[in-house]
């Protein structure tokens, strides 16, 4: 699945042919020596991570990876914080390379921004007690702020365990109050808390170190009402009908909190980035675009079954209970078979469960988490064996974090970001970028059909390339090619034809300085497909020839006449076989002998690019060459024809 995900990224690691995350993991301690497979890369390669010697992960349950894989180790801190070995930082650590000497894993499930601030502060104590002296982190990644707003508990309190009164009515007042309180906290102090964490990192980082702050993903699709009508989020499902329906409006309200949280994070990151006292570079990584826009990975996707795992939504990125209402009749029969006392017991257990979620909310334990002293963490029991871990989302987060890291490193090195180049649609014309090669537009147009007809799609292959050269060794020699990324395998002939024609017709046109409409080619990238037209002769007259020209001379030899014609701007592609020679024969009839035609390696002193020599019957000059009849018929010009042939 991880390899599939990396292949799929628009962001990301999709078409990188020098770097792939390896999904082979093992358990680690808080500080580890990294022994992963690594490919040597040049110092100017932004995907070369040999500059990372020491790095750390701080944050909340997303960074701890609760439920994703196995518990990181049996150490008390790892069990209490629910750190897991298929978390996104574990994936990163496995793949940053052998240059990494130290990885510090501080993230802890349930931690809020005030606790994450303390994670950073505790680095000093840890470094003093260990051999890792000095605060010299090269790289840090984090998630922070979700627990300040209780985004996960909100889902449980408002959806899975909503309040029910004594008359079995659903009461959404508490849920509304919880959402309003979350919004208040977001608007009042969350941004300052985040900046406090990021400022605390400053003296822990090497100058020029990089920080990737991972944003949060929206939980729900907002497309249809199917989820409200066909799925039941009550737990247990024997209480089906006693939960708040996940209408589009309600889902949007929850998603708005995530969007708002991300906006607060982005604003805080922007302000920290603009602070001249901050010695590291920081950017956000928005992995939420993947489940939302790329792979149908949210809850309540149209057509989803409600199962978990969901065969109709295999890329689901979030933990969820089974919400399919597969047999309401059975549930109703079960309820009818229970005594009133048993039903009342289940209801009271449900209400007590809801009450605990409500009372434990940080939103109501404190008006301002900045004022809370570090609370003692209860042991967080690992997810029971067999519970499906949320490993897919961690592959996604890791992939986007790596893509962000590579982009930041590319900026530092002042080189192009290979991931952006690989995924961004583009349309480029080589002449605008200084290209000096050009070719006849009509010949390029003819090659389009030949090329797209010639493409042979390899079976069961992604990332393939097809390339053909046309008019070899002529002035109009050119190469056409198609390159697929490693997330594509199919060939679309119609797209090929339209893309190639757009490159020919869309570049170099309507230019008064290019009246002959020479074409320099270019590149069109559309999604996972890159098309190129590349004329090969870069040593022609430049700027491009603006008018056809040439020279003609004929010599009388009594038995025959010999001719020499030189030209530029015409007969550029056929060695004269389909232009000059047929035109001469059309004027003279039979009798053309000793035909020779060659293209020059570079223009001669008169800017001519080719030469033809041949013999004719005598007395041909006046009727075919001196009057420019032959060359006019093929779009050329030679200023008449010199020599003593009548």
N, C-alpha and C positions, 0 to 999 in steps of 0.2 A: 504493500500500500504506500509506503514511504517513497519508493522509487517512482510509483505512478504519480504521486502528488508532485514530486519535484519536476517530473516531466511535464505536468500540466500547468505550471506557474507562468502568469503574465508578467509576474514577479519572483519571473523571479528566478528560480534556479533551472527553469525549463530547458533552455537550449545551451546551457553551459557545457562545453565539451571538455573542460579541464577540471571540473569539480562536481562531485556527487556525494550526498550524504549517505553514509553507510549505516544501515539499521541494526547492526550487531552490537548489543549492549550487555554490560555486566554490572554488578553492584559496585558502588564506590563509597568511600568515606567522604567527610566534608572537604578534605583536602586530598587531591589525587594526583598521581603521575599519569599523564595521558600517553597511551601506547597505541593509538589508532593508526590505521593506514593513512598515508599522506603522500601526496604527489609534490615533488619539488617544483617550485614556480619561481619565475624571475622577480627581482625586487620591484619591478614596475607593474606587476600583476596584482590588481586589487583583490583577487581571490587567493592570494598567497597570505596565509595567516601566521607565518613564522615570526612576525613581530609581536605576537601575543605570547608573553611568557607567564603572566599571572592575570587571572580574571575571576570575576565573581558574579553570582546571581543573587539578587535580593528581591523581596516581594511577598505576595500573598499566595493563595492556593493555586492560582494559575501557574505561578512559577515553581511552587512545590510539586505540582503535578499529581495531586491527590487522586488515587485510583488508576493511574496510568502506568501499568506494568506491575512491578513488585516494589516493596518497600526498599528504599535506598540502602539501608543497612539495619542491623538490630540495635544500633546505638539509641539511647533514650531520646536524644534530640531529634533524630530522624523519624522515630516512631511518633513522638509528640507532634512534630510539625507535618507529619504525613508527606514526607518527601519520597518521591517514587522514581524508579530508574528508567522510565520511558517518558519522563517529563521533557519539555522542550530544552531546558538547560542541559539535561543529560544527553540529549541528542546532539546539542552543540558541542559539549565537551568531548564527545566521542569523535568529533569530526574537525576540530580546529587544528589538529596536527600534533606531532611529537614535540614541537617547540614549546608547547604549554608545559610548564613545570608545576604550577599550582592552580587549582580550582577551588574556590571557597563558595560553599553552598549554604546561603543564609536564609533563603526564602522559607516562609512558614505559613501553613494553611491557617486561615482565620485572622492573620495579622492585618491591622489597619495601618494607615500612613504613620501614625505616631509610633507604632511598633516597628514599622519598617525603618523609620528614622533611628530607632534604637538598634536595629540590625547593623546599620552603618556605624553607629557609635561603638558597638561591641567589637568591631574590627580592630580597633586600637588595642583592646585588652587581649584579644586573641593573638595578635602579632607579637605582643610583648611576652606571651607565654609559650610561643612556638618558635620554630627556627625561621619562620617567614617574616623576618624583621623588615620594617619599612612599609609605608603605604604607597605602593607603586603599581597599582592596577592598570593594566593596559586596556582592559575591556570590561564593561559591566552591562548586564541586561536585567530588566525588571518589569514587573507589573505592580501597580499600586493604585489604590483608591476604591476598588470595587467593594471591599468590606466596610469602608466608611459609610457606604450607602446601602449595605446589605442587599446587593442586587440578587444574590442567590437565595437568601432567606425570604426576600420579597416574593420570589416565585413560589416558594413553599407556602408562605403565609397567605398569599392572596389567591393562589390557584389550587395547590394540592391540599392545603389544610385551611380553607376559609372558615370564618367564624359562623357558627350555627347557634341560633337561640333555642330556647326551650320548646318552641313551637315548630322546630325543624325548618325554620326559615333561614336562608343565607343572608348574612349581614356583611355588606361590603364596606361599611363605614370605617372599620379599623384598617382595612386595606387602603382605602383612599387616604386616610390619615398618615399611614406609613409612607405612601408615595409622596405626599405633600411634605412630610418631614425630610425625606431624602432629598427632595428638590431644594428645600431650605438649606440643608447642610451643604449641598453642592454649590449653591449660590453664595453662601456666607464664608466658609473657611476652607473648603477642600483645596482650592488653588494654592493658598498659602501653605497648607500642609505639604503639598507636593513639592513646592519650591524649597521648603525646609529640608526635605529628604535630599533633593538634588544639590543644595548648597552643602549639606553635610558630606556629600560624596567628594567635594572639590579637593580636599587635602588628602584623599585616599587614592587619587588618580595620578598617573604620570601626565606630565604636560603633553597635550596632543592625544591623550587617551580617548577612546570612543565609548559612548553610552547609547544603547538602543532601548527605548522605552516602548514596550508593547501595549497597544491600545486594546480595548475590549470589543468583542463581537456582539452584534445584536442577536438576541435569542430567537426571535420569531419572524417568520415570513408574514407579510401583511397583504398577500395577494387575494385570497378568497376566504369565504366564511366556512369552508369545509371543516376546519378544525373545531369550530364551535358546534357544528351540527353532528359530526360523526365521531368525535373523540371525547373521552371522559378523563379528566386529570385528577379526579378525586382519589384519595388514597385512604383506606383500601377501596377497591371498586365496588364493594358491597354497598358503599355510600354513594353510588352513582346517582347523579341528579342533585347532589348536595354540594356542588362546586360551582365557582364562578365560570361561566362559559368564556372561552378564549375567543371573543369576537375580535374583528379587525381593530375596532376602537380600543379595546383593552390591550391587545398586543402592541398597538402603536404607542400606547402610553408607557408600557414597559421599555420598548425600544427607544423611546424619547429619552428616558433616563440614561441609557447607555450612550446614546448620541451626545447628550449633554455632558456626561462624564468625560467622554473623549475630547469634547471641545474644551473643557476645563484643563485637561491634561495638555492638550496642544498649546493652549495659551500660556500655561506655566512653562512648558519646554521652550517656547519662543522667547519668553522673557529671560529665562536662564541663559539661552544661547546668546542673547544680546548683552549680557552682563560681562564687561571686560575683565572682571576678576575671576571668572570661571575659566579654568585652564584646560578643560576637556571639551570635546565636541559631542553634541547630543542630537538625536533625531527620533521621531516616533516611527513605529512600524504598525501599519494598519492591516492586520491579517483578516479583519472582519469582512473585507471585500470578497474573500474567497468563498466562505459559506453563503454569503448573500447573493453574489453576482455570478459565481463561476460554477458551483457544483451542487446547488440545492441542498445546502448543509444546515439549514435552520430548522427549528421545530415548526410544525404546522405548514410544511411545504405542500403545495397543491398535489393531491393524489397520494400523500403519505398514508400509510396504513395504521399508524399508531403503535405498531409493534416496536420492540427494541431488542436487538437491532431491527431496523426497518428495511426490508428487501426493496421497497420502493424509494427509499432515501438512504442509500448505502454510504453517502458521504456526510451523514449527520455528525455535527461537531460537538454536540453537547450530551451530557448525561440526561436521561429522562426515564420515568417509569413507563411501563406498558400502558398506553392510553386508548388502545382499540377497544371498542365496546363489542366484543365478539359474541356475547350471548346474554343480552339483557334479561331474557326470560329466565335463564338459570339463576341469575342474581336475584330476581324478584321471587322465584320459588324458594331460594335459600332464605331470604328475609322472612317470607311467610311461614317457613318451617321453624323459625327461631321463636323462642318465647319472648314476650315483651321485656322480661328482665335481661335476656341476652342481648337484645337489640339496644336496650338502654345502656348496657355495659360498654358496648362498642362505641356508642355515641359519646359517652363520657370520656372514654379513652381518646377518642378523636379530639374532643374539645380540650382535654388536658394537653394533648400534643400541640394543638394550635396555641394554647396559652403559653407553653414553654417557648415556642418560636417567637412569640410576640414579646414576652418579657426579656428574652435574651438579646433582643435587637439592640445594637449599639446606639441606634437612633434614640432609644428611650432610656438607655442607661446613662447617657450623658448628652448634654446640649452641645458640647464642644470637645471632641476627642483630644485636642491639644492639651487639655487639662487633666487627662487621665494618666495616672501613674501606670507603669508597665504592670499589667495584670499577669497572674500566674496562669500559664496555659494548662488546661486539662489535657490528659493524654488523649490523643486523637486516634482512636482505633483504626487500623488499616481497613480498607474496603474488604469485605468478606471474600474468600476464595470463590471464583466463578462469577463474580459480579463483573460485567463487561466494562473494562476501563476505557476512559476517553482518550485513547491513544491517537486517534485521527487528528484531533485539534492540535495536539502537541507537535505532530509532524508539520501541520500548517504553520503554527507559530514559529517553529524553528526555521522553516523555509523562508518565511518573510523576514525574520530577524537576520538571517544570513544575507538575504538580498539587500536589506538596509545597510548592514555592516559593509558589504562590498561596495555599495554606492558611496558611503562615507569615506571609505578608504580610497576609492577612485578620486574623490575630490581632494583628499590630502596629497595624493601622488600627481594630481593634475593630469589624469589620463581619463579616457572614456570609460564609462560604466558599461561593462559587457552585458549586464542584464537589461539595462534600459535599451541598449542597441538591439538586443535580441527580441524584444517584445513590443517595441513601439512601432506603430504604423508610420511609414515615411514615404516621401516621394522626392527623389533627388535627381538633378540633371548634372551630368559631369562637367559640361561647359561652364556652368556657374561656379564650379569648384576648381576651375583652372585646367580642365581637361583639354588637350590639344588634338586628340584623335577625332576624326569625323568620317562619315560615310554617306553614300547616296540614299536618300529617304525611300525611293522606290524599291531599291534592293532590300532594304531593311524590312519594308512592308511585306515583300514576297517571302522573306525568311520566317515571318511570324507563323504563317500557316504550316510551313514545312516543320518548324520546330515543335509546335504544339501537337501536330500529328505524329511526330516521331517519339514523343515521350512514352517510355515504357515503365509503368509503375511497378516497382519490385513487390513481390508478395510478402505480406506480414513484416513489413519493414517501415520503421519511422525514421525521420531525419535524413531521408535520401536526397541525392542531388542528381540533376540531369543537365548536361551541357553539350552544346553542339557548336562547331565552328563552320562558318560559311564563307565562300569566295576567298579561299585560302590563297595567300601570296598576291592578292590584288590590293588596290588602294582602298577598296571597300571591305576588306576582310573584317569580320566581326564574330563575336561569340555571344550566344544567347544561353541563359541558364535559369534554372529554377532550383531553389534550395528550401527544403522543409525543415522546420524545427523538430526537435525530438518529441513533440506532442502531436505530430501530424503524420499521416501516412497516405491519405487519399489524394488523387490528382483530379483537378477540375479543368477540363479543356477550355470551357467557356471563360473561366477566370483567367486562364493562361493567355488566351487570345486578346481579351480586353485589356489585360495588364500590359502586355507587350506593346499593343497598339498605343496605349496611353503614353508609354515611355517614348515612343517614336513621335507621336503627334503632339504630345504635351510639352516636349522639350525643344528649345531652339526655334520656335515658330514666331511669326510676326516680327521679325527682326530686320530692320532696313539695312543693317550691316551684313546680313546673310541672305541676299536675294536668291541664291541657289538652294536655300533651305537645307543645307547640310545638317546632319544629325550627329550629335556627340554621345547619345545614349544616356543611361542613368540606371537608377534602382528604384523599384517600387516594392515596399514591404506592406503586406496586408495580412494581419493576423499571423498565422504560422507559416506564411508563404512569402518568399523573397524572389522577385524576378529582376533580371539584369539584362541590359543590352550594352555590349562593350565593343565599340569599334577599336581595331588594333593598331592602325597606322598613326602613330603619334608624331611622325617626322614629316608630315606634309606641310605645304605652305600654310603659314599662320600669321595673322588671322586667316580664317578660311577663305578660299578662293571666292571672289565676288562675281566673276564673269568667266565664261569659257574663253580659252585663248590657245594659240598654237603657232606652229611654223611648218611650212611646206616647201619642198624643193624637188624639181624633176630634172633628170639628166637624159639627154638623147644619146643613144648608142647605135644608131643605124638600124639594128635588127630589133631593138626593143628600147624602152625607156625604163629608167630606175627612179624610184621615188623614196623620199624620206619625209615622214610626217611626225611631228612631235605635238603633244597636246597637254592641256591641263583642264580639269573640270568636266571632261566628257570621256567616254569609253574607260571608265575607272574600274570596271568590275569584271570584264569578260575577255581580256586580252584581244579586244577588237573583233572577236568571233561572231558576236551578235549585233554589233554596231558598225564599226568602220569597214570591215571586210565585206559584209553584205551590201553596204552602201556603195562601195567601189564597184562591185560586180553589177549592181543595179544600174550604174551609170555606163560601164564599159561593156557589159556582157561577159563573155568568156575571155580568158587571157591573163588573169592575175596569177603570177607565179612568184617563187622565191619569197613567199610570205614569212615575215618574222615580226614578232611583237614582244616588247619587254617593258616592265615597269621599273623605274629607277628606284634605287634605295632611298634617295632623297632628291628633291627638285634640282634641276640643273640651273645654270646661271640665268636663264630666262624664265625660271619658275615652271618649266615643263616637267611633267611627272612620268611620261612614257614616250616611247618611240616605236614607230612601225616602219619597216622597210619592205619593199616589194617591187616587182617588175610588171610592166604593162605593155601592151602594144604601143607603137609610136603614135604621136599626135593625140595624146589623151589629155594634155594639160588644159587646153582651152575649154574643152567641153565638160570637164569633171572637177578640176582642181583650182585653176586660176580664178574661176568664178565662185569658188567656195561651195559649189553644188553638193559635193559629197559630205563635207563636214557640216554644212547647214542642215542637211537631212537628219543628222544625228545630234543636233543641238550644239555643235562645236563651231570653232572659228580659227582661221589660220592666216588672215591678212593676205589672201590670195595664195599664189604658189610661185616661188622663184625657180630659176634654172633655165636651161636652153631647150627643154622639150616644148615643141610648138603646141 
